Amino acid sequence: MGHEMSGTVVEVGHDVEGIEPGQRICVNPATGCEHQGRPECELCVAGRRNICTHSAFYGLQHAAGGFASDICVDAIAVVPLPDNVSLKLGALAEPLAVAAHMIRISGFSKGQSALIFGAGPIGCALTLLLKEAGARCILVTEVTESRSAQASACGADEVVNPIISSSAVVDATMRLMAPGADVAFDACGIQTTFDEAFACTKPGGTVFNVAIHEKPLQIDLNRLVLSEKRLLAGNAYTTEDFANVVRLLERRGSDIESFITAVVPLEKAVQGGFDELVNNKAHHSKILIEVNGEGS
């Protein structure tokens, strides 16, 4: 477990160059063919290891993960951190890279409007990065007060509570960005938000799925055909996305640190981390697990 990780290099292989013991780094957990001793496939050569047919992630499919005092990773997975980026901030590179990847492949461009469903960690990261990219207007949907406040702090022009009324999201969208959003990002992954994303996207616009779904959703393809809307989706990130967010952390680390709502030691990870998220999810964005008491 633990695919969002940062740490300090303690040892390097004899043929590793550019990485030194004592260096502070974060890890791009997405691995492709070369991590498994295979010749690189067409996707890996193109830098798209995230969708390689042999892809696996440290902390997920790989046996090794960040919930350990030490982890051995391939040098290609190491992303050095700038001097002014703490290990705590470095652990946020992974979720920020998810958001950066989704925005980059969505086709979003400066001056467009965006609608984001959900103000969890990824939704807020999308908000922050879209604002950074020059979005004309950003509308976020969220039901909890704490996460709504976080979305506003990240740059949302307005946050709407979708349970106020059945038309709350559509009404807010048409008031702020008629005839609809240029791009709608669904970071919730439920049928309701998926349907509303189509209803709130302008003709010719893009519905972009960010979420992983617990069960299959239904779609009326006529909603794409008749208004020439596009349905896109993304998976994880690439080396390019990690490089972009590390530069963002270097520049705006103090703003992004607010994503961290708690830091707990590894021995208290169950009670202070997992149980806390189960019982008080609405009060948290990111809970970090400190393994070796090394968070600076």
C-alpha atoms as one frame of an Amber mdcrd trajectory, in Angstrom:
protein
   0.000   0.000   0.000   0.984   3.608  -0.314   1.287   4.796  -3.915   1.477
   8.513  -3.004   4.947   8.754  -1.515   8.051  10.818  -0.953  11.255  10.113
   0.920  15.028  10.365   1.098  17.370   8.227  -0.989  19.554   6.024   1.232
  21.283   3.890  -1.407  21.581   3.715  -5.192  22.535   0.956  -7.594  26.047
   0.853  -9.012  24.907   1.926 -12.481  22.467   4.664 -11.402  23.374   8.203
 -12.468  21.892  11.525 -11.405  20.497  10.273  -8.094  22.488  10.498  -4.875
  22.062   9.253  -1.282  20.519  11.989   0.837  18.508  13.367  -2.065  14.839
  14.117  -1.329  12.487  12.678  -3.916   8.946  11.656  -4.718   8.013   8.557
  -6.702   6.069   8.208  -9.930   4.472   4.835  -9.115   3.370   4.037 -12.682
   5.580   1.362 -14.207   5.707  -0.140 -17.673   7.610  -2.727 -19.649  11.127
  -1.716 -18.628  10.316  -2.138 -14.933   9.546  -5.783 -15.624  12.564  -6.509
 -17.794  10.558  -6.455 -21.029  11.462  -4.649 -24.250   9.626  -1.339 -24.317
   6.308  -1.437 -26.138   5.018   1.305 -28.430   3.178   3.011 -25.557   6.182
   2.982 -23.231   8.398   4.427 -25.960   5.835   7.216 -26.361   6.006   7.943
 -22.606   2.552   6.494 -21.900   3.472   3.834 -19.344   0.226   4.610 -17.532
  -1.719   2.707 -20.191   0.885   0.101 -21.118  -0.738  -3.344 -21.196   1.873
  -4.479 -18.646   1.564  -1.409 -16.408   1.576  -1.786 -12.633   1.839   0.728
  -9.812   4.037   0.779  -6.740   1.698   0.552  -3.762  -1.030  -1.132  -5.796
  -0.167  -4.067  -8.067   3.515  -4.091  -7.064   4.456  -5.802  -3.813   6.398
  -2.717  -2.685   4.633   0.414  -1.441   5.142   3.530   0.611   3.792   2.107
   3.880   7.228   0.790   4.824  10.435   2.128   6.325  12.276   1.363   3.064
  11.250   0.686  -0.510  13.332  -0.185  -3.550  12.175   1.468  -6.783  13.653
   1.687 -10.264  15.633   4.843 -10.937  13.233   5.814 -13.716  10.471   6.176
 -11.087  12.424   8.712  -9.006  11.445  12.392  -9.269  13.856  14.754  -7.429
  12.283  17.457  -5.277  13.448  21.092  -5.299  15.132  22.353  -2.127  12.073
  24.359  -1.043   9.611  21.455  -1.398   9.144  19.412   1.775   8.571  15.676
   1.835   5.001  16.362   2.944   4.399  18.435  -0.163   6.265  15.859  -2.220
   3.683  13.247  -1.222   1.047  15.421  -2.909   2.792  15.224  -6.276   0.929
  12.023  -7.170  -2.674  13.302  -6.775  -1.690  16.617  -8.359  -0.207  14.694
 -11.292  -3.553  12.913 -11.744  -5.309  16.276 -12.099  -2.573  17.670 -14.341
  -2.858  14.669 -16.655  -6.643  14.913 -16.932  -6.524  18.596 -17.798  -3.719
  18.138 -20.320  -5.447  15.392 -22.314  -8.943  16.909 -22.021  -8.132  19.547
 -24.613  -8.823  22.379 -22.166  -7.324  25.702 -23.207  -6.854  29.080 -21.547
 -10.002  31.190 -21.400 -12.423  28.258 -21.343 -14.948  27.468 -18.615 -14.894
  24.336 -16.489 -17.338  22.436 -14.287 -15.975  20.027 -11.666 -18.129  17.449
  -9.915 -16.746  16.792  -6.435 -14.317  18.738  -4.250 -12.293  15.857  -2.890
  -8.503  15.861  -3.279  -8.641  15.361  -7.049 -11.499  17.825  -7.534  -9.642
  20.505  -5.601  -6.436  19.719  -7.471  -8.335  20.137 -10.739  -9.657  23.481
  -9.507  -6.212  24.734  -8.521  -4.576  23.649 -11.776  -7.396  24.919 -13.994
  -7.143  28.307 -12.314  -3.387  28.184 -12.862  -4.025  27.349 -16.540  -6.221
  30.419 -17.043  -9.778  29.105 -16.810 -12.317  31.875 -17.407 -14.798  30.476
 -14.902 -14.755  27.410 -12.629 -17.894  25.967 -11.034 -17.530  23.145  -8.495
 -20.243  20.936  -7.034 -19.878  19.697  -3.456 -22.176  18.771  -0.568 -19.873
  19.294   2.438 -18.982  22.699   3.857 -15.315  21.958   4.546 -14.589  20.684
   1.053 -16.602  23.529  -0.463 -14.372  25.970   1.400 -11.293  24.132   0.118
 -12.552  24.400  -3.471 -13.116  28.135  -3.049  -9.608  28.533  -1.655  -8.266
  26.678  -4.699  -9.868  29.183  -7.051 -13.458  28.098  -7.731 -15.589  31.033
  -8.825 -18.596  29.384  -7.239 -19.378  26.161  -5.363 -22.896  24.782  -5.588
 -24.488  22.200  -3.318 -26.263  19.748  -5.646 -28.740  18.583  -3.023 -30.333
  22.032  -2.676 -32.584  21.219  -5.628 -32.693  18.837  -8.575 -31.766  21.666
 -10.941 -29.174  23.419  -8.738 -26.152  22.417 -10.814 -27.761  23.065 -14.201
 -29.108  26.422 -13.008 -25.710  27.543 -11.694 -23.979  26.385 -14.863 -26.311
  28.286 -17.178 -26.106  31.401 -15.021 -22.302  31.411 -15.008 -21.337  29.873
 -18.351 -24.303  29.573 -20.737 -24.795  27.693 -23.008 -22.778  25.318 -20.824
 -19.296  24.428 -19.685 -16.530  23.955 -22.217 -15.278  21.004 -20.176 -17.016
  19.109 -17.357 -14.805  16.925 -15.155 -16.587  14.172 -13.217 -14.490  13.324
 -10.159 -17.369  11.565  -8.351 -18.123   8.601 -10.553 -21.825   8.081  -9.907
 -24.747   8.014 -12.343 -26.156  11.334 -11.140 -22.990  13.347 -11.721 -22.325
  11.569 -15.015 -25.787  12.540 -16.284 -25.456  16.106 -15.036 -22.087  16.464
 -16.733 -23.792  15.867 -20.080 -26.640  18.218 -19.222 -24.242  21.003 -18.232
 -21.740  20.773 -21.093 -22.264  23.060 -24.070 -22.793  21.660 -27.587 -19.404
  20.648 -28.906 -17.997  20.554 -25.383 -16.208  17.793 -23.517 -17.356  15.507
 -20.711 -14.246  14.142 -19.039 -14.403  11.188 -16.672 -11.799  11.323 -13.896
 -13.312   8.872 -11.420 -12.942   5.127 -10.975 -16.433   3.601 -10.819 -17.662
   0.991  -8.375 -20.222  -0.249 -10.900 -20.963   0.315 -14.601 -22.908   3.422
 -15.584 -25.482   3.878 -18.315 -25.094   6.337 -21.184 -27.457   7.581 -23.878
 -25.163   7.974 -26.886 -27.692  10.281 -28.547 -26.561  12.917 -26.050 -23.177
  12.792 -27.736 -24.392  12.455 -31.297 -27.015  15.203 -31.448 -24.822  17.935
 -29.923 -21.410  16.572 -30.964 -20.185  16.433 -27.391 -17.069  14.416 -26.618
 -16.670  11.842 -23.864 -13.075  11.348 -22.756 -11.310   9.726 -19.821  -7.825
   9.503 -18.376  -5.740   7.153 -16.283  -3.139   8.288 -13.764  -0.201  10.318
 -15.169   3.045  10.341 -17.096   6.583  11.556 -16.446   5.603  14.852 -18.069
   2.785  15.386 -15.571   5.066  14.744 -12.583   7.605  17.238 -13.913   4.881
  19.864 -14.299   3.480  19.450 -10.780   6.901  19.454  -9.127   7.485  22.859
 -10.711   4.074  23.920  -9.383   4.984  22.711  -5.875   8.184  24.714  -6.064
   6.245  27.828  -6.996   3.034  27.484  -4.956   3.834  25.042  -2.189   2.465
  27.258   0.570  -0.959  27.345  -1.136  -1.027  23.601  -1.750  -0.048  22.648
   1.807  -3.643  23.285   2.875  -4.571  20.006   1.142  -2.928  18.202   4.072
  -5.499  17.909   6.861  -3.612  15.491   9.142  -0.269  13.724   9.522  -0.181
  10.510  11.558   2.671   8.077  12.337   2.655   4.673  10.652   1.821   2.849
  13.876  -1.414   4.863  14.105  -2.307   4.593  10.412  -5.416   2.466  11.002
  -7.005   4.587  13.709  -5.772   8.011  12.632  -5.831   7.352   8.896  -8.208
   4.703   7.568 -10.782   4.820  10.376 -10.674   8.607  10.378 -11.460   8.728
   6.664 -14.288   6.219   7.062 -15.863   8.077   9.981 -14.991  11.707   9.174
 -14.334  11.795   5.444 -16.016  15.167   4.990 -13.465  16.824   7.273 -10.401
  15.664   5.359  -8.654  16.185   2.073  -5.339  14.343   2.498  -4.166  12.399
   5.558  -0.444  11.675   5.318   1.236   8.697   6.965   4.670   9.585   8.374
   6.812   6.449   8.279  10.188   7.437   9.705   9.311  10.699  11.431  10.732
  12.490   8.415   8.290  15.002   7.011  10.369  18.070   6.338
